[in-house]
Amino acid sequence: MYHRIDELRPSLPAITRRLTVSPADFQAQMRWLAAHGFRTITQLQLFDALERGAALPPKPVLVTFDDGYRDVFGKALPILRRLHMHATAYVITGRISHGDSSFLTWGMLRGLERNGVEVGSHTVSHLELPGLSDDDALAQLVDSRRDLERHLGHPVQWFAYPAGAVDARTAALVARAGYVLAVTTSPGLTQDARSPLELHRDEVLDSTGVAGLAALVGS
């Protein structure tokens, strides 16, 4: 789980810096994965493996980006393309609709998809769902999905919980909204086919580096 891929400027707020991986570090990490036999997979491959028992390539890994920052298009995508890697970008649709220059545009999202990066929902406003009523949570889930599908022209069934916040009620609402896979921020290397809406992820930070990534993937 990544957030931003950008230069680590001294002026960055502490929380932003923590969630920002430099392009040089990101490139080194992706090259390390490729050199050590890891294969990036798509959401559909993961779904087919969990729900239908389909085979995955050796050492599969899912690379994801949360929030929808523009640097995923400008700085992460060129690295992924050179290495022929897949990824998924979970986007906050309200920030796209409001034209925030820090975030991806609809055109950029279509460009990501043309180049092997899938798009999933991260709600409309990045509100933590367990604290919302059923109606408000469903609005966040359904409206973001509809917006994505309208602009991208195909079903969008992948979801990431804001701040990783999930409980049984929330997961049930995610299913009602039509999502079939959803990721948390709970670490772990083993995914459970019985819980496709509570998948594990390991967070990559500014301090992780290549050695830290190797430790995260269990190598």
Backbone hydrogen bonds, N-H to C=O, Kabsch-Sander energy under -0.5 kcal/mol:
donor,donor_aa,acceptor,acceptor_aa,energy
2,Y,64,T,-2.9
3,H,19,L,-0.5
4,R,19,L,-2.2
6,D,4,R,-0.5
6,D,21,V,-1.3
9,R,7,E,-1.5
12,L,9,R,-1.8
17,R,13,P,-2.8
18,R,14,A,-2.3
19,L,15,I,-1.4
20,T,17,R,-1.6
21,V,4,R,-2.6
21,V,19,L,-0.5
26,F,22,S,-2.8
27,Q,23,P,-2.7
28,A,24,A,-2.1
29,Q,25,D,-2.5
30,M,26,F,-2.6
31,R,27,Q,-2.6
32,W,28,A,-2.0
33,L,29,Q,-2.3
34,A,30,M,-2.4
35,A,31,R,-2.7
36,H,32,W,-1.7
37,G,34,A,-1.4
38,F,33,L,-2.5
39,R,59,K,-2.1
41,I,61,V,-1.9
46,L,42,T,-2.0
47,F,43,Q,-3.0
48,D,44,L,-2.9
49,A,45,Q,-2.0
50,L,46,L,-2.6
51,E,47,F,-3.1
52,R,47,F,-0.5
52,R,48,D,-1.5
53,G,49,A,-0.8
54,A,48,D,-2.1
61,V,39,R,-2.2
63,V,61,V,-0.6
64,T,62,L,-0.5
65,F,88,T,-2.4
66,D,2,Y,-2.5
67,D,90,Y,-0.9
68,G,66,D,-0.7
69,Y,66,D,-0.5
70,R,102,S,-2.8
72,V,69,Y,-1.6
73,F,70,R,-1.2
74,G,70,R,-1.9
75,K,71,D,-2.7
76,A,71,D,-1.7
77,L,72,V,-2.1
80,L,76,A,-2.3
81,R,77,L,-2.9
82,R,78,P,-2.0
83,L,79,I,-1.6
84,H,81,R,-1.2
85,M,80,L,-2.7
87,A,116,G,-1.3
88,T,63,V,-2.0
89,A,118,E,-3.1
90,Y,65,F,-3.1
90,Y,88,T,-0.6
91,V,89,A,-0.6
91,V,120,G,-2.5
92,I,67,D,-2.0
93,T,91,V,-0.9
93,T,123,T,-1.6
94,G,124,V,-1.5
95,R,92,I,-1.0
96,I,92,I,-0.9
97,S,93,T,-2.5
98,H,94,G,-1.5
99,G,96,I,-1.7
100,D,95,R,-1.7
103,F,100,D,-1.9
104,L,68,G,-2.7
109,L,105,T,-2.2
110,R,106,W,-2.1
111,G,107,G,-2.0
112,L,108,M,-2.6
113,E,109,L,-2.2
114,R,110,R,-2.0
115,N,111,G,-0.8
115,N,112,L,-1.0
116,G,113,E,-1.4
117,V,112,L,-2.6
118,E,87,A,-2.7
118,E,116,G,-0.6
120,G,89,A,-2.6
121,S,158,W,-2.6
122,H,91,V,-2.1
122,H,123,T,-0.6
131,G,128,E,-1.0
132,L,129,L,-2.2
137,A,133,S,-2.8
138,L,134,D,-2.6
139,A,135,D,-2.0
140,Q,136,D,-1.9
141,L,137,A,-2.1
142,V,138,L,-3.6
143,D,139,A,-2.1
144,S,140,Q,-1.0
145,R,141,L,-1.6
146,R,142,V,-2.8
147,D,143,D,-2.2
148,L,144,S,-2.3
149,E,145,R,-2.6
150,R,146,R,-2.4
151,H,147,D,-2.0
152,L,148,L,-2.6
153,G,149,E,-2.0
159,F,181,L,-1.6
160,A,121,S,-2.2
161,Y,183,V,-2.0
164,G,161,Y,-2.3
165,A,162,P,-1.9
166,V,164,G,-0.5
171,A,167,D,-2.6
172,A,168,A,-1.9
173,L,169,R,-1.8
174,V,170,T,-2.3
175,A,171,A,-1.9
176,R,172,A,-2.1
177,A,173,L,-1.9
178,G,175,A,-1.6
179,Y,174,V,-1.8
180,V,157,Q,-2.3
181,L,157,Q,-1.5
182,A,196,P,-2.2
183,V,159,F,-2.4
184,T,199,L,-2.9
191,Q,189,L,-0.5
193,A,191,Q,-0.5
195,S,192,D,-2.1
198,E,195,S,-1.8
199,L,182,A,-2.5
201,R,186,S,-2.1
204,V,1,M,-2.8
205,L,203,E,-0.5
206,D,18,R,-1.9
208,T,205,L,-1.4
209,G,205,L,-0.5
212,G,208,T,-1.4
213,L,209,G,-1.8
214,A,210,V,-2.6
215,A,211,A,-1.9
216,L,212,G,-2.2
217,V,213,L,-2.1
218,G,215,A,-1.0
219,S,214,A,-2.6
